[in-house]
Amino acid sequence: MTLNIIFIVLIAIIALCIGLLLRRLLIRRLKNTVLDDWVIHTLGILIIFPPLIIAAIAAPLILKPDWLITLRDELERLIPPSAIIPLAWGFIETVLVIVLGVGIARTIMKVTVRGLGENRFDINIRTLIGRISYIITVIIVIFWILTIWHVAIDLPVAVLGTLTVAVVFAIQDILKDLVAGFYILMERPFHIGDQITIGDETQSASHTGIVEDVQMRATQLRIVSGEQVTVPNSLVFGGIVINNSYYGERRATITVTLPQEAFVKEETPQKILSMLQELDAVMVKPEPAVMISAYTGNQVTLTVRFWVANGQLATVSDVMYTLRTVFPTADLAVHEPAGNI
């Protein structure tokens, strides 16, 4: 009997060593693939079982036949053979579905995040889509397990549907922001670093600033006065958005009010245009323009429009200073400071 036990222990040790060797080779083989670590290590554990099962089948052959018969009779008395096989098979299927299902869900999430990263999607949207794919896969695994044990899915589906309706009704405003945020991240009407102006249909533009972050629920702006403003994405999606950084040039408008005796119809506009052409910061194309916009009593008002490169607000001040030196008696006013910023 002692010799038999020693043989059984040796067989078990040999089977375990073979299984661990196969596990090591398999993990090394799958390490550089797209499979998640969960799947790799799960397959590594599963590959240990075949040698152990073979050892378990071979080990009783060493024992005495009467011992096997006694063991079989006891098992048949406790559990009917007709119930053992379906129960064992259902348990094995459940374990395999859970292990492989979770592994597949993690792999899909990993591949999704990596694929969206190659397309330069924002890290927040990549993580969100990856988690959604993970949750969907896990839900499929749960329903699969219910079908293995022949559990009616009518009740779980009804409960899930009721909970979904209640949750959607409770967070409908948040869902609006999430849908709008998904649209903004997909369509990209503006990017982080752009200067935008946000308004709506009933009001003039209310917020102008630099886009610091675009999240799924809100867009963060650093407005021109220095504060950070968090705007819900539904307002951005349903409102008027002006992207001040989309084009490389901006128009500025200055009015020049002169006494009528200091105004010469052909000479004064030409003098202003020549002055603008001498300033390097004023763009040549589109061309500057000067027009008479008003006669008030003994005064003439000229409207000067010119274009500057985006972000060069100091150019407006340079033009104002130069106009003041050319027309010291004129009244000057800025109406479009290169983009209302």
PATILO-983466 format. One record per residue (C-alpha): residue in one letter; x negated, y, z negated; chain; residue number from 1. Coordinates in nm, 2 decimals. Last residue first. Layout:
<recs>
  kolgu      px      py      pz  zado  drenfi
      A       X       Y       Z     A     NUM
...
</recs>
This chain:
<recs>
  kolgu      px      py      pz  zado  drenfi
      I    1.20    8.95    2.77     A     341
      N    1.44    9.11    3.02     A     340
      G    1.24    8.97    3.32     A     339
      A    0.97    9.20    3.42     A     338
      P    1.08    9.48    3.18     A     337
      E    1.39    9.56    3.39     A     336
      H    1.53    9.90    3.29     A     335
      V    1.21   10.09    3.19     A     334
      A    1.26   10.46    3.15     A     333
      L    1.05   10.76    3.26     A     332
      D    1.14   11.13    3.24     A     331
      A    0.92   11.34    3.48     A     330
      T    0.72   11.65    3.39     A     329
      P    0.38   11.48    3.40     A     328
      F    0.44   11.32    3.74     A     327
      V    0.11   11.17    3.85     A     326
      T   -0.02   11.11    3.50     A     325
      R    0.31   10.98    3.38     A     324
      L    0.34   10.75    3.68     A     323
      T    0.00   10.60    3.59     A     322
      Y    0.10   10.54    3.23     A     321
      M    0.43   10.38    3.33     A     320
      V    0.26   10.16    3.58     A     319
      D    0.00   10.05    3.32     A     318
      S    0.28    9.97    3.07     A     317
      V    0.46    9.76    3.33     A     316
      T    0.13    9.58    3.40     A     315
      A    0.10    9.49    3.03     A     314
      L    0.39    9.24    3.08     A     313
      Q    0.17    9.00    3.27     A     312
      G    0.36    8.68    3.19     A     311
      N    0.47    8.60    3.54     A     310
      A    0.28    8.79    3.80     A     309
      V    0.42    9.14    3.87     A     308
      W    0.68    9.27    4.12     A     307
      F    0.79    9.62    4.19     A     306
      R    1.10    9.83    4.17     A     305
      V    1.10   10.21    4.13     A     304
      T    1.44   10.38    4.10     A     303
      L    1.43   10.76    4.16     A     302
      T    1.65   11.01    3.97     A     301
      V    1.67   11.36    4.10     A     300
      Q    1.74   11.66    3.87     A     299
      N    1.90   12.00    3.92     A     298
      G    2.25   11.87    3.83     A     297
      T    2.23   11.50    3.83     A     296
      Y    2.14   11.34    4.17     A     295
      A    2.11   10.96    4.14     A     294
      S    1.95   10.64    4.28     A     293
      I    1.69   10.77    4.52     A     292
      M    1.49   10.47    4.63     A     291
      V    1.14   10.33    4.58     A     290
      A    1.04    9.98    4.67     A     289
      P    0.74    9.75    4.60     A     288
      E    0.67    9.47    4.85     A     287
      P    0.73    9.11    4.76     A     286
      K    0.45    9.05    4.82     A     285
      V    0.17    9.31    4.74     A     284
      M    0.19    9.22    4.37     A     283
      V    0.12    9.49    4.11     A     282
      A   -0.18    9.38    3.89     A     281
      D   -0.43    9.54    4.13     A     280
      L   -0.29    9.89    4.09     A     279
      E   -0.38   10.10    4.40     A     278
      Q   -0.07    9.98    4.58     A     277
      L    0.15   10.11    4.30     A     276
      M    0.00   10.46    4.34     A     275
      S    0.05   10.46    4.71     A     274
      L    0.41   10.36    4.66     A     273
      I    0.46   10.65    4.42     A     272
      K    0.31   10.90    4.65     A     271
      Q    0.52   10.77    4.94     A     270
      P    0.84   10.82    4.73     A     269
      T    0.73   11.18    4.65     A     268
      E    0.62   11.28    5.00     A     267
      E    0.92   11.20    5.21     A     266
      K    1.20   11.37    5.01     A     265
      V    0.99   11.62    4.81     A     264
      F    1.08   11.63    4.45     A     263
      A    0.93   11.88    4.21     A     262
      E    1.20   12.15    4.28     A     261
      Q    1.47   11.89    4.20     A     260
      P    1.33   11.83    3.85     A     259
      L    1.23   11.47    3.83     A     258
      T    1.38   11.15    3.67     A     257
      V    1.18   10.83    3.73     A     256
      T    1.35   10.50    3.67     A     255
      I    1.15   10.18    3.62     A     254
      T    1.23    9.83    3.74     A     253
      A    1.03    9.52    3.70     A     252
      R    1.05    9.20    3.90     A     251
      R    0.89    8.87    3.80     A     250
      E    0.65    8.64    3.99     A     249
      G    0.54    8.28    3.95     A     248
      Y    0.88    8.12    3.97     A     247
      Y    1.01    7.86    3.72     A     246
      S    0.89    8.04    3.41     A     245
      N    1.20    8.25    3.34     A     244
      N    1.42    7.95    3.35     A     243
      I    1.77    8.09    3.30     A     242
      V    2.02    7.86    3.14     A     241
      I    2.39    7.92    3.14     A     240
      G    2.59    7.70    2.91     A     239
      G    2.74    7.36    2.91     A     238
      F    2.42    7.16    2.90     A     237
      V    2.24    7.40    2.67     A     236
      L    2.54    7.42    2.44     A     235
      S    2.57    7.04    2.44     A     234
      N    2.19    7.02    2.37     A     233
      P    2.24    7.19    2.03     A     232
      V    2.00    7.49    2.00     A     231
      T    1.73    7.49    1.73     A     230
      V    1.58    7.84    1.71     A     229
      Q    1.22    7.90    1.58     A     228
      E    1.15    8.26    1.49     A     227
      G    0.87    8.47    1.65     A     226
      S    1.06    8.77    1.79     A     225
      V    1.02    8.63    2.14     A     224
      I    1.21    8.31    2.05     A     223
      R    1.04    7.98    1.97     A     222
      L    1.29    7.74    2.11     A     221
      Q    1.38    7.38    2.00     A     220
      T    1.63    7.18    2.20     A     219
      A    1.87    6.96    2.02     A     218
      R    2.01    6.61    1.99     A     217
      M    1.79    6.39    2.20     A     216
      Q    1.49    6.61    2.15     A     215
      V    1.33    6.88    2.38     A     214
      D    1.04    7.05    2.20     A     213
      E    0.86    7.39    2.20     A     212
      V    1.06    7.56    2.48     A     211
      I    0.94    7.92    2.47     A     210
      G    1.20    8.19    2.41     A     209
      T    1.52    8.38    2.50     A     208
      H    1.84    8.33    2.31     A     207
      S    2.17    8.51    2.37     A     206
      A    2.22    8.55    2.74     A     205
      S    2.55    8.74    2.78     A     204
      Q    2.86    8.59    2.64     A     203
      T    3.18    8.42    2.78     A     202
      E    3.02    8.17    3.02     A     201
      D    2.73    8.07    2.79     A     200
      G    2.38    8.18    2.71     A     199
      I    2.03    8.04    2.71     A     198
      T    1.71    8.22    2.83     A     197
      I    1.41    8.00    2.91     A     196
      Q    1.03    8.03    2.88     A     195
      D    0.87    7.71    2.99     A     194
      G    0.62    7.54    2.75     A     193
      I    0.81    7.21    2.73     A     192
      H    0.99    7.16    3.06     A     191
      F    1.30    7.30    3.23     A     190
      P    1.58    7.16    3.45     A     189
      R    1.44    6.82    3.36     A     188
      E    1.70    6.59    3.52     A     187
      M    1.63    6.29    3.30     A     186
      L    1.53    6.47    2.97     A     185
      I    1.81    6.73    3.01     A     184
      Y    2.07    6.46    3.10     A     183
      F    1.97    6.25    2.79     A     182
      G    1.99    6.56    2.58     A     181
      A    2.34    6.63    2.71     A     180
      V    2.45    6.27    2.63     A     179
      L    2.29    6.30    2.28     A     178
      D    2.45    6.64    2.21     A     177
      K    2.80    6.51    2.32     A     176
      L    2.74    6.20    2.10     A     175
      I    2.66    6.43    1.80     A     174
      D    2.99    6.61    1.86     A     173
      Q    3.18    6.27    1.89     A     172
      I    3.03    6.14    1.56     A     171
      A    3.35    6.04    1.37     A     170
      F    3.55    5.94    1.68     A     169
      V    3.26    5.73    1.81     A     168
      V    3.22    5.56    1.47     A     167
      A    3.59    5.48    1.45     A     166
      V    3.61    5.35    1.80     A     165
      T    3.29    5.13    1.75     A     164
      L    3.42    4.99    1.42     A     163
      T    3.74    4.89    1.58     A     162
      G    3.56    4.72    1.88     A     161
      L    3.32    4.54    1.65     A     160
      V    3.60    4.41    1.44     A     159
      A    3.79    4.29    1.74     A     158
      V    3.48    4.13    1.90     A     157
      P    3.40    3.96    1.57     A     156
      L    3.76    3.83    1.54     A     155
      D    3.79    3.70    1.90     A     154
      I    3.45    3.53    1.89     A     153
      A    3.58    3.19    1.78     A     152
      V    3.30    2.99    1.61     A     151
      H    3.20    2.69    1.81     A     150
      W    2.87    2.66    1.62     A     149
      I    2.66    2.71    1.94     A     148
      T    2.91    2.98    2.06     A     147
      L    2.85    3.18    1.74     A     146
      I    2.47    3.15    1.80     A     145
      W    2.51    3.29    2.15     A     144
      F    2.72    3.58    2.01     A     143
      I    2.43    3.67    1.78     A     142
      V    2.17    3.64    2.05     A     141
      I    2.37    3.88    2.27     A     140
      I    2.38    4.13    1.99     A     139
      V    2.00    4.09    1.94     A     138
      T    1.95    4.17    2.31     A     137
      I    2.17    4.48    2.29     A     136
      I    1.98    4.60    1.98     A     135
      Y    1.64    4.56    2.15     A     134
      S    1.75    4.74    2.46     A     133
      I    1.88    5.03    2.25     A     132
      R    1.55    5.03    2.06     A     131
      G    1.35    5.06    2.38     A     130
      I    1.58    5.33    2.51     A     129
      L    1.54    5.54    2.19     A     128
      T    1.16    5.49    2.18     A     127
      R    1.11    5.60    2.53     A     126
      I    1.35    5.90    2.49     A     125
      N    1.15    6.01    2.18     A     124
      I    0.81    5.96    2.35     A     123
      D    0.91    6.18    2.64     A     122
      F    0.90    6.01    2.98     A     121
      R    0.58    6.02    3.17     A     120
      N    0.67    5.75    3.43     A     119
      E    0.39    5.53    3.29     A     118
      G    0.55    5.58    2.95     A     117
      L    0.88    5.46    3.07     A     116
      G    0.72    5.13    3.17     A     115
      R    0.54    5.09    2.84     A     114
      V    0.85    5.17    2.64     A     113
      T    1.06    4.92    2.84     A     112
      V    0.79    4.65    2.83     A     111
      K    0.77    4.67    2.45     A     110
      M    1.15    4.68    2.40     A     109
      I    1.19    4.38    2.64     A     108
      T    0.91    4.19    2.45     A     107
      R    1.08    4.27    2.11     A     106
      A    1.41    4.14    2.24     A     105
      I    1.25    3.83    2.39     A     104
      G    1.08    3.75    2.06     A     103
      V    1.41    3.81    1.87     A     102
      G    1.59    3.58    2.10     A     101
      L    1.31    3.32    2.10     A     100
      V    1.31    3.29    1.72     A      99
      I    1.69    3.32    1.68     A      98
      V    1.77    3.09    1.98     A      97
      L    1.52    2.83    1.87     A      96
      V    1.65    2.82    1.52     A      95
      T    2.01    2.80    1.63     A      94
      E    1.94    2.53    1.88     A      93
      I    1.75    2.32    1.61     A      92
      F    2.04    2.36    1.37     A      91
      G    2.30    2.27    1.63     A      90
      W    2.09    1.96    1.73     A      89
      A    2.06    1.85    1.36     A      88
      L    2.43    1.89    1.31     A      87
      P    2.53    1.72    1.63     A      86
      I    2.29    1.43    1.56     A      85
      I    2.37    1.38    1.19     A      84
      A    2.75    1.37    1.22     A      83
      S    2.78    1.05    1.42     A      82
      P    2.51    0.88    1.20     A      81
      P    2.73    0.92    0.89     A      80
      I    2.54    1.09    0.60     A      79
      L    2.48    0.94    0.26     A      78
      R    2.54    0.57    0.34     A      77
      E    2.36    0.59    0.67     A      76
      L    2.06    0.75    0.50     A      75
      E    2.04    0.47    0.24     A      74
      D    2.07    0.20    0.50     A      73
      R    1.79    0.35    0.70     A      72
      L    1.56    0.38    0.40     A      71
      T    1.62    0.01    0.31     A      70
      I    1.55   -0.10    0.67     A      69
      L    1.23    0.10    0.68     A      68
      W    1.11   -0.05    0.36     A      67
      D    1.19   -0.39    0.49     A      66
      P    0.97   -0.32    0.80     A      65
      K    0.66   -0.26    0.59     A      64
      L    0.48    0.07    0.65     A      63
      I    0.23    0.12    0.94     A      62
      L    0.51    0.17    1.19     A      61
      P    0.64    0.44    0.96     A      60
      A    0.34    0.66    1.07     A      59
      A    0.39    0.65    1.44     A      58
      I    0.72    0.84    1.45     A      57
      A    0.59    1.11    1.21     A      56
      A    0.27    1.13    1.40     A      55
      I    0.45    1.19    1.73     A      54
      I    0.66    1.45    1.55     A      53
      L    0.35    1.62    1.41     A      52
      P    0.18    1.62    1.76     A      51
      P    0.50    1.78    1.90     A      50
      F    0.54    2.03    1.62     A      49
      I    0.22    2.24    1.65     A      48
      I    0.34    2.38    1.99     A      47
      L    0.63    2.55    1.81     A      46
      I    0.40    2.76    1.59     A      45
      G    0.20    2.89    1.88     A      44
      L    0.52    2.96    2.07     A      43
      T    0.63    3.17    1.78     A      42
      H    0.29    3.34    1.76     A      41
      I    0.31    3.45    2.13     A      40
      V    0.68    3.55    2.11     A      39
      W    0.63    3.77    1.80     A      38
      D    0.31    3.91    1.95     A      37
      D    0.52    4.04    2.24     A      36
      L    0.46    3.90    2.59     A      35
      V    0.30    4.13    2.85     A      34
      T    0.00    3.90    2.89     A      33
      N   -0.35    3.94    2.75     A      32
      K   -0.29    3.73    2.44     A      31
      L   -0.11    3.45    2.62     A      30
      R   -0.42    3.23    2.68     A      29
      R   -0.58    3.29    2.34     A      28
      I   -0.25    3.21    2.18     A      27
      L   -0.22    2.89    2.37     A      26
      L   -0.57    2.77    2.29     A      25
      R   -0.53    2.84    1.92     A      24
      R   -0.20    2.67    1.91     A      23
      L   -0.33    2.36    2.09     A      22
      L   -0.61    2.34    1.83     A      21
      L   -0.37    2.39    1.55     A      20
      G   -0.15    2.10    1.68     A      19
      I   -0.45    1.87    1.73     A      18
      C   -0.56    1.94    1.37     A      17
      L   -0.21    1.88    1.24     A      16
      A   -0.19    1.55    1.43     A      15
      I   -0.53    1.44    1.29     A      14
      I   -0.43    1.54    0.94     A      13
      A   -0.10    1.35    0.97     A      12
      I   -0.27    1.04    1.10     A      11
      L   -0.52    1.05    0.82     A      10
      V   -0.25    1.09    0.56     A       9
      I   -0.06    0.79    0.71     A       8
      F   -0.37    0.58    0.71     A       7
      I   -0.45    0.66    0.35     A       6
      I   -0.09    0.57    0.25     A       5
      N   -0.12    0.24    0.43     A       4
      L   -0.45    0.17    0.25     A       3
      T   -0.29    0.24   -0.09     A       2
      M    0.00    0.00    0.00     A       1
</recs>
